[in-house]
Amino acid sequence: MNFLAHLHLSGDDPDILTGNMMGDFVKGRLEGRFPPRVTLGLELHRRIDSFAAGHPAFQASRRRIEPRFGLYRGVMVDLFYDHFLAANWRQYSAEPIEAFIARSEAVVRSRAVHLPERLVRVVPAIFGEWLPSYAEHEGIDRVLRRMAVRVGRPNPLADGADELLRCYDGLRDDFRRFYPALMTFAEEFIGKVDR
């Protein structure tokens, strides 16, 4: 999952949201590195990614994407699923997406002391450009083109948004099968740690 889904799946706890947001930027063991609830958010992030990788709908989406994208297919599906979440936001949240993005940004910025420097540098782009544009094909295209440059070695990501259009109906159907199950998984994880 990409940023929007990780934020959405964090529940109402600001520290869990912060940790879940940090997940792609923190590697290795977590014990003692962050406050306990931030660590829970990081653990939630890892469990979400593991759940996604093993889910039949996510695997079906990866197979829909042309083989030439290789290992990038998983990254692309993560981003495409954020597109479907943004484009169909009202089905998954009563809070308007603009308000959700603004609230999430305020939470993350208020906990900047915990954020890895690499994440601090991209927070303005994430909340100011990326998330607000995920509902549109053009936004996904821009994000994939930027990713292609950041990878630093030859890769096909700059052409990735074409796969969203080519496989749109199948990917959307996969997302619809997948996301409610992921929401339940995340809610149950948070519920268990809150007992």
TIVEX-774004 format. One record per atom (N, C-alpha, C): chain; y, x, z. Coordinates in nm, 2 decimals. Each point is the difference from the previous one (the first is absolute). Layout:
TIVEX-774004
LOMI  cadena      c2      c1      c3
LOMI       A       Y       X       Z
...
//
This chain:
TIVEX-774004
LOMI  cadena      c2      c1      c3
LOMI       A   -0.12    0.08    0.00
LOMI       A    0.12   -0.08    0.00
LOMI       A    0.12    0.09    0.00
LOMI       A    0.11   -0.06   -0.05
LOMI       A    0.13    0.07   -0.01
LOMI       A    0.09   -0.05    0.11
LOMI       A    0.12    0.05    0.00
LOMI       A    0.09   -0.02    0.11
LOMI       A    0.02   -0.15    0.04
LOMI       A    0.02   -0.09   -0.10
LOMI       A    0.03   -0.14    0.04
LOMI       A   -0.12   -0.06    0.07
LOMI       A   -0.12    0.02   -0.04
LOMI       A   -0.12   -0.06    0.06
LOMI       A   -0.01    0.06    0.14
LOMI       A    0.01    0.13    0.02
LOMI       A   -0.01    0.06    0.13
LOMI       A    0.10   -0.05    0.10
LOMI       A    0.12   -0.02   -0.05
LOMI       A    0.10   -0.06    0.09
LOMI       A   -0.03   -0.14    0.04
LOMI       A   -0.04   -0.08   -0.10
LOMI       A   -0.04   -0.14    0.02
LOMI       A   -0.11   -0.02    0.09
LOMI       A   -0.10    0.09    0.00
LOMI       A   -0.12   -0.01    0.08
LOMI       A    0.02    0.05    0.14
LOMI       A    0.12    0.04    0.04
LOMI       A    0.02    0.07    0.13
LOMI       A    0.02   -0.10    0.11
LOMI       A    0.02   -0.13   -0.02
LOMI       A    0.03   -0.09    0.11
LOMI       A    0.14    0.02    0.04
LOMI       A    0.02   -0.04    0.13
LOMI       A    0.14    0.00    0.05
LOMI       A    0.04    0.12    0.09
LOMI       A   -0.09    0.09    0.01
LOMI       A    0.02    0.12    0.09
LOMI       A    0.08    0.11   -0.08
LOMI       A    0.12    0.03    0.04
LOMI       A    0.08    0.10   -0.07
LOMI       A   -0.07    0.14   -0.01
LOMI       A   -0.07    0.04    0.11
LOMI       A   -0.07    0.13    0.00
LOMI       A   -0.12    0.00   -0.10
LOMI       A   -0.07   -0.11    0.00
LOMI       A   -0.12   -0.01   -0.09
LOMI       A    0.06    0.00   -0.14
LOMI       A    0.10   -0.07   -0.03
LOMI       A    0.06    0.00   -0.13
LOMI       A    0.04    0.14   -0.04
LOMI       A    0.07    0.08    0.09
LOMI       A    0.04    0.13   -0.03
LOMI       A   -0.12    0.09   -0.03
LOMI       A   -0.10    0.00    0.08
LOMI       A   -0.12    0.08   -0.02
LOMI       A   -0.07   -0.04   -0.13
LOMI       A   -0.01   -0.12   -0.03
LOMI       A   -0.06   -0.05   -0.13
LOMI       A    0.08    0.05   -0.12
LOMI       A    0.13    0.00    0.02
LOMI       A    0.08    0.05   -0.11
LOMI       A   -0.02    0.15   -0.02
LOMI       A   -0.02    0.08    0.11
LOMI       A   -0.01    0.14   -0.01
LOMI       A   -0.14    0.05   -0.05
LOMI       A   -0.09   -0.09   -0.02
LOMI       A   -0.14    0.04   -0.02
LOMI       A   -0.03    0.10   -0.11
LOMI       A    0.07   -0.01   -0.11
LOMI       A   -0.02    0.09   -0.12
LOMI       A    0.06    0.14    0.03
LOMI       A    0.08    0.01    0.10
LOMI       A    0.08    0.12    0.03
LOMI       A   -0.06    0.08    0.12
LOMI       A   -0.10   -0.05    0.07
LOMI       A   -0.05    0.06    0.12
LOMI       A   -0.15    0.03   -0.03
LOMI       A   -0.04    0.12    0.01
LOMI       A   -0.14    0.04   -0.03
LOMI       A   -0.06    0.05    0.13
LOMI       A   -0.13    0.01    0.01
LOMI       A   -0.07    0.06    0.11
LOMI       A   -0.01   -0.09    0.12
LOMI       A   -0.04    0.06    0.11
LOMI       A   -0.02   -0.07    0.13
LOMI       A    0.13   -0.06    0.05
LOMI       A   -0.01   -0.11    0.07
LOMI       A    0.12   -0.08    0.04
LOMI       A    0.03    0.02    0.15
LOMI       A   -0.11    0.03    0.08
LOMI       A    0.01   -0.01    0.14
LOMI       A    0.12    0.09    0.05
LOMI       A    0.08   -0.07    0.08
LOMI       A    0.11    0.07    0.07
LOMI       A    0.12    0.04   -0.08
LOMI       A    0.00   -0.03   -0.13
LOMI       A    0.11    0.04   -0.09
LOMI       A    0.12   -0.10    0.00
LOMI       A   -0.04   -0.13    0.03
LOMI       A    0.10   -0.10   -0.01
LOMI       A   -0.01   -0.10    0.12
LOMI       A    0.09   -0.08    0.03
LOMI       A   -0.01   -0.11    0.10
LOMI       A   -0.13   -0.08   -0.03
LOMI       A   -0.06   -0.06    0.10
LOMI       A   -0.13   -0.07   -0.02
LOMI       A    0.01   -0.11   -0.11
LOMI       A    0.10   -0.08    0.00
LOMI       A    0.01   -0.11   -0.09
LOMI       A    0.03    0.05   -0.15
LOMI       A    0.07    0.11   -0.01
LOMI       A    0.02    0.06   -0.13
LOMI       A   -0.14    0.05   -0.05
LOMI       A   -0.07    0.06    0.09
LOMI       A   -0.14    0.05   -0.04
LOMI       A   -0.09   -0.11   -0.04
LOMI       A    0.01   -0.12    0.07
LOMI       A   -0.07   -0.12   -0.05
LOMI       A    0.04   -0.04   -0.14
LOMI       A    0.13    0.01   -0.03
LOMI       A    0.04   -0.03   -0.14
LOMI       A   -0.06    0.09   -0.10
LOMI       A    0.00    0.13    0.04
LOMI       A   -0.06    0.10   -0.09
LOMI       A   -0.15   -0.03   -0.02
LOMI       A   -0.07   -0.03    0.11
LOMI       A   -0.14   -0.04   -0.01
LOMI       A   -0.02   -0.12   -0.08
LOMI       A    0.09   -0.10    0.01
LOMI       A   -0.01   -0.12   -0.08
LOMI       A    0.01    0.03   -0.15
LOMI       A    0.10    0.09   -0.03
LOMI       A    0.02    0.04   -0.14
LOMI       A   -0.13    0.06   -0.06
LOMI       A   -0.07    0.09    0.08
LOMI       A   -0.12    0.06   -0.05
LOMI       A   -0.11   -0.10   -0.02
LOMI       A   -0.01   -0.09    0.10
LOMI       A   -0.10   -0.11   -0.01
LOMI       A    0.02   -0.09   -0.12
LOMI       A    0.13   -0.03   -0.02
LOMI       A    0.03   -0.09   -0.12
LOMI       A   -0.04    0.07   -0.13
LOMI       A    0.03    0.13   -0.01
LOMI       A   -0.03    0.08   -0.12
LOMI       A   -0.15    0.00   -0.02
LOMI       A   -0.08    0.02    0.11
LOMI       A   -0.14    0.00   -0.01
LOMI       A   -0.06   -0.13   -0.04
LOMI       A    0.05   -0.11    0.06
LOMI       A   -0.04   -0.13   -0.03
LOMI       A    0.02   -0.03   -0.15
LOMI       A    0.12    0.04   -0.05
LOMI       A    0.03   -0.03   -0.14
LOMI       A   -0.09    0.08   -0.09
LOMI       A   -0.02    0.12    0.03
LOMI       A   -0.09    0.08   -0.09
LOMI       A   -0.14   -0.05   -0.01
LOMI       A   -0.05   -0.07    0.10
LOMI       A   -0.13   -0.05    0.00
LOMI       A   -0.02   -0.14   -0.04
LOMI       A    0.12   -0.07   -0.02
LOMI       A   -0.01   -0.14   -0.03
LOMI       A   -0.03   -0.03   -0.15
LOMI       A   -0.10   -0.09   -0.03
LOMI       A   -0.04   -0.02   -0.14
LOMI       A    0.12   -0.04   -0.09
LOMI       A    0.10   -0.08    0.04
LOMI       A    0.11   -0.04   -0.08
LOMI       A    0.08    0.13   -0.04
LOMI       A    0.03    0.08    0.10
LOMI       A    0.07    0.13   -0.03
LOMI       A   -0.07    0.09   -0.09
LOMI       A   -0.13    0.01    0.02
LOMI       A   -0.09    0.08   -0.09
LOMI       A    0.01   -0.06   -0.15
LOMI       A   -0.01   -0.13   -0.01
LOMI       A    0.01   -0.07   -0.13
LOMI       A    0.13    0.04   -0.07
LOMI       A    0.11    0.00    0.08
LOMI       A    0.13    0.03   -0.06
LOMI       A    0.01    0.14   -0.05
LOMI       A   -0.06    0.09    0.08
LOMI       A   -0.01    0.14   -0.05
LOMI       A   -0.07    0.01   -0.13
LOMI       A   -0.11   -0.07   -0.01
LOMI       A   -0.08    0.01   -0.13
LOMI       A    0.08   -0.06   -0.11
LOMI       A    0.09   -0.09    0.02
LOMI       A    0.08   -0.07   -0.11
LOMI       A    0.09    0.11   -0.07
LOMI       A    0.04    0.09    0.08
LOMI       A    0.10    0.10   -0.05
LOMI       A   -0.08    0.10   -0.08
LOMI       A    0.07    0.04   -0.11
LOMI       A   -0.07    0.10   -0.10
LOMI       A   -0.04    0.12    0.08
LOMI       A   -0.12    0.05   -0.04
LOMI       A   -0.06    0.12    0.06
LOMI       A    0.09    0.13   -0.01
LOMI       A    0.09    0.00   -0.10
LOMI       A    0.08    0.12   -0.01
LOMI       A    0.10    0.02    0.12
LOMI       A    0.02   -0.10    0.08
LOMI       A    0.08    0.01    0.12
LOMI       A   -0.07    0.06    0.11
LOMI       A   -0.13    0.02   -0.01
LOMI       A   -0.09    0.07    0.10
LOMI       A    0.03   -0.04    0.14
LOMI       A    0.02    0.10    0.09
LOMI       A    0.03   -0.02    0.14
LOMI       A    0.12   -0.07    0.03
LOMI       A    0.09   -0.01   -0.10
LOMI       A    0.13   -0.07    0.03
LOMI       A   -0.02   -0.15   -0.01
LOMI       A   -0.12   -0.05   -0.04
LOMI       A   -0.02   -0.14   -0.01
LOMI       A    0.02   -0.07    0.14
LOMI       A   -0.05    0.06    0.11
LOMI       A    0.02   -0.06    0.13
LOMI       A    0.14   -0.01    0.04
LOMI       A    0.08    0.11   -0.03
LOMI       A    0.14   -0.01    0.03
LOMI       A    0.07   -0.11   -0.08
LOMI       A   -0.04   -0.01   -0.12
LOMI       A    0.06   -0.11   -0.09
LOMI       A   -0.03   -0.14    0.05
LOMI       A   -0.13   -0.02    0.05
LOMI       A   -0.04   -0.13    0.05
LOMI       A    0.09   -0.02    0.13
LOMI       A    0.01    0.10    0.08
LOMI       A    0.09   -0.02    0.12
LOMI       A    0.13   -0.06   -0.04
LOMI       A    0.06    0.07   -0.09
LOMI       A    0.14   -0.04   -0.05
LOMI       A    0.00   -0.14   -0.06
LOMI       A   -0.10   -0.02   -0.09
LOMI       A   -0.01   -0.13   -0.07
LOMI       A   -0.02   -0.12    0.11
LOMI       A   -0.08    0.03    0.10
LOMI       A   -0.02   -0.10    0.10
LOMI       A    0.13   -0.03    0.08
LOMI       A    0.09    0.10    0.02
LOMI       A    0.13   -0.02    0.05
LOMI       A    0.08   -0.09   -0.09
LOMI       A   -0.01    0.02   -0.13
LOMI       A    0.07   -0.08   -0.10
LOMI       A   -0.04   -0.15    0.02
LOMI       A   -0.13   -0.02    0.01
LOMI       A   -0.05   -0.14    0.02
LOMI       A    0.04   -0.06    0.13
LOMI       A    0.01    0.08    0.11
LOMI       A    0.05   -0.05    0.13
LOMI       A    0.14   -0.03   -0.01
LOMI       A    0.08    0.08   -0.07
LOMI       A    0.15   -0.02   -0.01
LOMI       A    0.02   -0.12   -0.09
LOMI       A   -0.07   -0.01   -0.11
LOMI       A    0.02   -0.11   -0.09
LOMI       A   -0.04   -0.14    0.05
LOMI       A   -0.09    0.00    0.10
LOMI       A   -0.05   -0.12    0.06
LOMI       A    0.02   -0.01    0.15
LOMI       A    0.11    0.07    0.04
LOMI       A    0.03    0.02    0.14
LOMI       A   -0.01   -0.13    0.09
LOMI       A    0.05   -0.11   -0.06
LOMI       A    0.01   -0.13    0.08
LOMI       A   -0.14   -0.05    0.04
LOMI       A   -0.10    0.04   -0.08
LOMI       A   -0.14   -0.04    0.04
LOMI       A   -0.05    0.08    0.12
LOMI       A    0.06    0.11    0.03
LOMI       A   -0.05    0.08    0.11
LOMI       A    0.09    0.02    0.12
LOMI       A    0.12   -0.05   -0.01
LOMI       A    0.10    0.02    0.11
LOMI       A    0.10   -0.11   -0.01
LOMI       A    0.04   -0.06    0.12
LOMI       A    0.11   -0.10    0.01
LOMI       A    0.13    0.07   -0.01
LOMI       A    0.01    0.13    0.04
LOMI       A    0.12    0.07    0.00
LOMI       A    0.04    0.04   -0.14
LOMI       A    0.12   -0.02   -0.05
LOMI       A    0.04    0.05   -0.13
LOMI       A   -0.02    0.15   -0.02
LOMI       A   -0.04    0.04   -0.11
LOMI       A   -0.03    0.14   -0.02
LOMI       A    0.12    0.09    0.02
LOMI       A    0.12   -0.05   -0.04
LOMI       A    0.12    0.09    0.02
LOMI       A    0.02    0.02    0.15
LOMI       A   -0.02   -0.11    0.08
LOMI       A    0.02    0.02    0.15
LOMI       A   -0.11    0.09    0.06
LOMI       A   -0.12   -0.02   -0.05
LOMI       A   -0.11    0.09    0.04
LOMI       A    0.03    0.14   -0.02
LOMI       A    0.04    0.03   -0.13
LOMI       A    0.03    0.14   -0.03
LOMI       A    0.11    0.06    0.09
LOMI       A    0.11   -0.08    0.02
LOMI       A    0.11    0.05    0.08
LOMI       A   -0.04    0.02    0.15
LOMI       A   -0.08   -0.09    0.05
LOMI       A   -0.05    0.01    0.14
LOMI       A   -0.09    0.12    0.01
LOMI       A   -0.09    0.02   -0.10
LOMI       A   -0.09    0.11    0.01
LOMI       A    0.07    0.14   -0.01
LOMI       A    0.10    0.00   -0.09
LOMI       A    0.09    0.12   -0.01
LOMI       A    0.07    0.03    0.14
LOMI       A    0.05   -0.10    0.06
LOMI       A    0.07    0.02    0.13
LOMI       A   -0.10    0.05    0.10
LOMI       A   -0.12   -0.05    0.00
LOMI       A   -0.10    0.05    0.10
LOMI       A   -0.03    0.15   -0.03
LOMI       A   -0.03    0.03   -0.12
LOMI       A   -0.04    0.14   -0.04
LOMI       A    0.11    0.09    0.03
LOMI       A    0.13   -0.03   -0.03
LOMI       A    0.11    0.08    0.02
LOMI       A    0.02    0.02    0.15
LOMI       A   -0.02   -0.10    0.08
LOMI       A    0.02    0.01    0.15
LOMI       A   -0.11    0.09    0.06
LOMI       A   -0.10    0.03   -0.07
LOMI       A   -0.11    0.09    0.05
LOMI       A   -0.01    0.13   -0.08
LOMI       A    0.11    0.03   -0.06
LOMI       A    0.01    0.12   -0.09
LOMI       A   -0.05    0.13    0.07
LOMI       A    0.01    0.01    0.13
LOMI       A   -0.04    0.11    0.08
LOMI       A   -0.15    0.03   -0.02
LOMI       A   -0.07   -0.10   -0.03
LOMI       A   -0.15    0.02   -0.01
LOMI       A   -0.04    0.02   -0.15
LOMI       A    0.09   -0.02   -0.09
LOMI       A   -0.04    0.01   -0.14
LOMI       A   -0.01    0.15   -0.05
LOMI       A   -0.10    0.03   -0.08
LOMI       A   -0.01    0.13   -0.07
LOMI       A    0.12    0.01   -0.09
LOMI       A    0.05    0.13   -0.01
LOMI       A    0.12    0.03   -0.08
LOMI       A   -0.02   -0.05   -0.15
LOMI       A   -0.12    0.01   -0.05
LOMI       A   -0.02   -0.04   -0.14
LOMI       A    0.03   -0.15   -0.01
LOMI       A   -0.04   -0.08    0.10
LOMI       A    0.02   -0.14   -0.01
LOMI       A    0.15   -0.04    0.03
LOMI       A    0.07    0.08    0.09
LOMI       A    0.14   -0.03    0.02
LOMI       A    0.08    0.02   -0.13
LOMI       A   -0.04    0.09   -0.08
LOMI       A    0.07    0.03   -0.13
LOMI       A   -0.01   -0.12   -0.10
LOMI       A   -0.11   -0.07    0.01
LOMI       A   -0.02   -0.11   -0.10
LOMI       A    0.02   -0.14    0.05
LOMI       A    0.03   -0.01    0.13
LOMI       A    0.03   -0.13    0.06
LOMI       A    0.11   -0.08   -0.07
LOMI       A    0.11    0.06   -0.04
LOMI       A    0.10   -0.07   -0.07
LOMI       A   -0.05   -0.05   -0.14
LOMI       A   -0.08    0.07   -0.07
LOMI       A   -0.05   -0.04   -0.13
LOMI       A   -0.11   -0.11    0.02
LOMI       A   -0.08    0.01    0.10
LOMI       A   -0.10   -0.10    0.03
LOMI       A    0.06   -0.14    0.02
LOMI       A    0.10    0.00    0.09
LOMI       A    0.05   -0.13    0.04
LOMI       A    0.12   -0.04   -0.09
LOMI       A    0.07    0.09   -0.06
LOMI       A    0.11   -0.03   -0.09
LOMI       A   -0.04   -0.03   -0.14
LOMI       A   -0.10    0.06   -0.05
LOMI       A   -0.04   -0.01   -0.14
LOMI       A   -0.14   -0.05   -0.02
LOMI       A   -0.10    0.06    0.06
LOMI       A   -0.14   -0.02   -0.04
LOMI       A   -0.04   -0.14    0.04
LOMI       A    0.00   -0.03    0.13
LOMI       A   -0.05   -0.13    0.05
LOMI       A    0.08   -0.12   -0.06
LOMI       A    0.13    0.00   -0.01
LOMI       A    0.07   -0.11   -0.07
LOMI       A   -0.04   -0.02   -0.15
LOMI       A   -0.06    0.10   -0.06
LOMI       A   -0.03   -0.01   -0.14
LOMI       A   -0.15   -0.02   -0.03
LOMI       A   -0.08    0.00    0.10
LOMI       A   -0.15   -0.02   -0.02
LOMI       A   -0.04   -0.12   -0.07
LOMI       A    0.08   -0.11    0.01
LOMI       A   -0.04   -0.13   -0.06
LOMI       A    0.01    0.01   -0.15
LOMI       A    0.07    0.09   -0.06
LOMI       A    0.02    0.01   -0.14
LOMI       A   -0.08    0.12   -0.06
LOMI       A   -0.04   -0.02   -0.12
LOMI       A   -0.08    0.10   -0.08
LOMI       A    0.09    0.13   -0.01
LOMI       A    0.13   -0.02   -0.02
LOMI       A    0.09    0.12   -0.02
LOMI       A    0.00    0.08    0.13
LOMI       A    0.00   -0.06    0.11
LOMI       A    0.00    0.07    0.13
LOMI       A   -0.13    0.08    0.02
LOMI       A   -0.11   -0.05   -0.04
LOMI       A   -0.13    0.07    0.01
LOMI       A    0.01    0.12   -0.10
LOMI       A    0.05   -0.03   -0.12
LOMI       A    0.01    0.11   -0.10
LOMI       A    0.08    0.11    0.06
LOMI       A    0.12   -0.03    0.06
LOMI       A    0.09    0.11    0.05
LOMI       A   -0.08    0.08    0.11
LOMI       A   -0.06   -0.07    0.09
LOMI       A   -0.07    0.07    0.11
LOMI       A   -0.11    0.09   -0.06
LOMI       A   -0.08   -0.05   -0.09
LOMI       A   -0.11    0.08   -0.06
LOMI       A    0.06    0.12   -0.08
LOMI       A    0.11   -0.01   -0.07
LOMI       A    0.06    0.11   -0.07
LOMI       A    0.05    0.11    0.10
LOMI       A    0.05   -0.05    0.11
LOMI       A    0.05    0.10    0.11
LOMI       A   -0.12    0.07    0.06
LOMI       A   -0.11   -0.08    0.02
LOMI       A   -0.12    0.07    0.06
LOMI       A   -0.05    0.10   -0.10
LOMI       A    0.00   -0.03   -0.13
LOMI       A   -0.05    0.10   -0.10
LOMI       A    0.07    0.13    0.01
LOMI       A    0.13   -0.01    0.02
LOMI       A    0.08    0.12    0.01
LOMI       A   -0.03    0.08    0.13
LOMI       A   -0.01   -0.08    0.11
LOMI       A   -0.02    0.06    0.13
LOMI       A   -0.14    0.07    0.01
LOMI       A   -0.10   -0.05   -0.07
LOMI       A   -0.13    0.07    0.00
LOMI       A    0.01    0.14   -0.04
LOMI       A    0.08    0.03   -0.10
LOMI       A    0.03    0.14   -0.03
LOMI       A   -0.10    0.06   -0.10
LOMI       A   -0.10   -0.06   -0.04
LOMI       A   -0.10    0.05   -0.10
LOMI       A   -0.02   -0.12   -0.10
LOMI       A   -0.05    0.04   -0.12
LOMI       A   -0.02   -0.11   -0.10
LOMI       A   -0.08   -0.11    0.06
LOMI       A    0.05   -0.13   -0.03
LOMI       A   -0.08   -0.12    0.05
LOMI       A    0.05   -0.12   -0.08
LOMI       A   -0.08   -0.10    0.00
LOMI       A    0.03   -0.12   -0.09
LOMI       A    0.08   -0.11    0.07
LOMI       A    0.05    0.03    0.12
LOMI       A    0.07   -0.11    0.08
LOMI       A    0.12   -0.06   -0.07
LOMI       A    0.07    0.07   -0.08
LOMI       A    0.12   -0.05   -0.07
LOMI       A   -0.04   -0.12   -0.09
LOMI       A   -0.13   -0.01   -0.04
LOMI       A   -0.04   -0.11   -0.08
LOMI       A   -0.07   -0.11    0.08
LOMI       A    0.00    0.02    0.13
LOMI       A   -0.08   -0.09    0.09
LOMI       A    0.04   -0.15    0.00
LOMI       A    0.13   -0.03   -0.02
LOMI       A    0.04   -0.13    0.01
LOMI       A   -0.05   -0.09   -0.12
LOMI       A   -0.03    0.07   -0.11
LOMI       A   -0.07   -0.07   -0.11
LOMI       A   -0.13   -0.06    0.04
LOMI       A   -0.07    0.06    0.09
LOMI       A   -0.13   -0.05    0.05
LOMI       A    0.02   -0.13    0.08
LOMI       A    0.12   -0.01    0.07
LOMI       A    0.02   -0.12    0.08
LOMI       A    0.02   -0.12   -0.10
LOMI       A    0.06    0.02   -0.11
LOMI       A    0.02   -0.10   -0.10
LOMI       A   -0.13   -0.03   -0.07
LOMI       A   -0.08    0.10   -0.04
LOMI       A   -0.12   -0.01   -0.07
LOMI       A   -0.11   -0.08    0.08
LOMI       A    0.00    0.02    0.13
LOMI       A   -0.10   -0.05    0.08
LOMI       A    0.05   -0.11    0.10
LOMI       A    0.12   -0.05   -0.03
LOMI       A    0.07   -0.08    0.10
LOMI       A   -0.08   -0.11    0.06
LOMI       A   -0.06   -0.09   -0.08
LOMI       A   -0.07   -0.11    0.06
LOMI       A   -0.12    0.04    0.09
LOMI       A   -0.08    0.10   -0.05
LOMI       A   -0.11    0.04    0.08
LOMI       A    0.04    0.07    0.13
LOMI       A    0.11    0.08   -0.01
LOMI       A    0.05    0.07    0.12
LOMI       A    0.05   -0.11    0.10
LOMI       A    0.07   -0.09   -0.05
LOMI       A    0.06   -0.11    0.09
LOMI       A   -0.11   -0.08    0.07
LOMI       A   -0.11   -0.03   -0.08
LOMI       A   -0.11   -0.07    0.06
LOMI       A   -0.07    0.09    0.11
LOMI       A   -0.02    0.12   -0.03
LOMI       A   -0.06    0.10    0.10
LOMI       A    0.09    0.00    0.13
LOMI       A    0.13    0.01   -0.02
LOMI       A    0.09    0.00    0.11
LOMI       A   -0.01   -0.13    0.09
LOMI       A   -0.01   -0.11   -0.07
LOMI       A   -0.01   -0.13    0.07
LOMI       A   -0.13   -0.01    0.08
LOMI       A   -0.11    0.07   -0.05
LOMI       A   -0.12    0.00    0.08
LOMI       A    0.01    0.10    0.12
LOMI       A    0.07    0.10   -0.03
LOMI       A    0.00    0.12    0.10
LOMI       A    0.10   -0.02    0.11
LOMI       A    0.13   -0.04   -0.03
LOMI       A    0.10    0.01    0.10
LOMI       A   -0.02   -0.09    0.13
LOMI       A   -0.04   -0.12   -0.02
LOMI       A   -0.03   -0.08    0.12
LOMI       A   -0.10    0.06    0.09
LOMI       A   -0.10    0.06   -0.05
LOMI       A   -0.10    0.07    0.08
LOMI       A    0.06    0.12    0.07
LOMI       A    0.09    0.07   -0.07
LOMI       A    0.06    0.12    0.06
LOMI       A    0.10   -0.05    0.11
LOMI       A    0.07   -0.11   -0.02
LOMI       A    0.08   -0.05    0.11
LOMI       A   -0.08   -0.04    0.12
LOMI       A   -0.11   -0.06   -0.01
LOMI       A   -0.09   -0.03    0.11
LOMI       A   -0.05    0.13    0.07
LOMI       A   -0.04    0.10   -0.08
LOMI       A   -0.04    0.12    0.05
LOMI       A    0.11    0.07    0.09
LOMI       A    0.12    0.00   -0.05
LOMI       A    0.11    0.06    0.07
LOMI       A    0.03   -0.07    0.13
LOMI       A    0.01   -0.14   -0.01
LOMI       A    0.02   -0.08    0.12
LOMI       A   -0.10    0.02    0.10
LOMI       A   -0.13    0.01   -0.04
LOMI       A   -0.10    0.02    0.10
LOMI       A    0.01    0.14    0.07
LOMI       A    0.03    0.10   -0.08
LOMI       A    0.02    0.13    0.06
LOMI       A    0.11    0.00    0.10
LOMI       A    0.11   -0.06   -0.03
LOMI       A    0.12    0.00    0.09
LOMI       A   -0.04   -0.09    0.12
LOMI       A   -0.07   -0.11   -0.02
LOMI       A   -0.04   -0.08    0.11
LOMI       A   -0.09    0.07    0.10
LOMI       A   -0.09    0.08   -0.06
LOMI       A   -0.10    0.07    0.09
LOMI       A    0.08    0.11    0.09
LOMI       A    0.09    0.07   -0.06
LOMI       A    0.07    0.10    0.08
LOMI       A    0.10   -0.06    0.10
LOMI       A    0.04   -0.13   -0.03
LOMI       A    0.10   -0.07    0.09
LOMI       A   -0.07   -0.07    0.12
LOMI       A   -0.14    0.00    0.00
LOMI       A   -0.07   -0.07    0.11
LOMI       A    0.00    0.09    0.13
//
